[in-house]
Amino acid sequence: MITIFKDRKKKYNHEVVNLKNKIKISFEVFPPKNIVLENKLFHSVKMLNKCNPEFFSVTSSINIDKYDKTFSVLKKIFPLTNAKLFAHFITVGLNESLIKEIAYKYWSYGIKNIIALRGDLPFNYSKKVIYAVDLIKLLKSVNDFKILVAAYPELHPESHSLKEDLINLKNKVDLGVTAAITQFFFSINKFLKFRDNCLMMGLKIDLIPGILPILNINQLKKFVNMTNIYVPQWILDFFYEHSNDIDKCTDLSVSIAVDLIVSLYREGIKNFHLYTLNQSDLSLKICHKLGLI
């Protein structure tokens, strides 16, 4: 049995938990910056295939060439896996005409799964803001895409209240969206409370927990500064104290992710999404501990 890590003094159980055929796993990757990293990514995809993933998603960004890079990676991953492929579709920097043009391009190539996002607005952004709800309508006007959206158990960074977040999510559900990938989190209770709030609001949506395996303390601090995510102090303390011990940090990172997944599985959650950051090693270790390999 895996115990919930409430403090840094606990000893972590490293036994394998058999969740094979009981849960579904998916992986997020991002377009690499050069050919060396690209080859490493495609090797990672081949390795992660051993986990029998439900899908791979390829991120985008607000850079002007974002869709060419995302589309290029998707095309190259296509023959490497039997898993579904999802393209992140970010509206920042685009107008409605360009959105439809890109959507037609994806559909004609056989990429029929989209994660619909507005994206982070740059400072002093002057173009028309096209929100995820508007993007969903545009995508549906092009063809019948399978669409996932984002959800925030600990509030969107720009949100004023949980109610505002839930209303935004409801607007997407009303357009036919049936599943959402959450922002990463480290508090099981916060996720479960968010799920309860969705149920109380009558939202029929499958919440897929986003799980972030921690690579190092600097990475963790960077992500936390960009979000509203609560990180228990003992986790921060441990990664500070053992910043030069890769093995200890890896073991704890795997244990945290496995504990989150096992605990949520016991609460009825069956689908999980790993943010790989193009590093397959941690994700493979996690899947091994879950009995998926």
Secondary structure, DSSP 8 states (H G I E B T S, - for coil): ------STTS---------TTT-EEEEEE---SSHHHHHHHHHHHHHHGGG--SEEEE---SSTTHHHHHHHHHHHHGGG-SSEEEEEEE-TT--HHHHHHHHHHHHHHT--EEEEE-----TT--S----HHHHHHHHHHH---EEEEEE-TT--TT-S-HHHHHHHHHHHHTTT--EEEE---S-HHHHHHHHHHHHHTT---EEE-EE-----HHHHHHHHHTS-----HHHHHHHHHTTT-HHHHHHHHHHHHHHHHHHHHTTT--EEEEE-TT-HHHHHHHHHHTT--
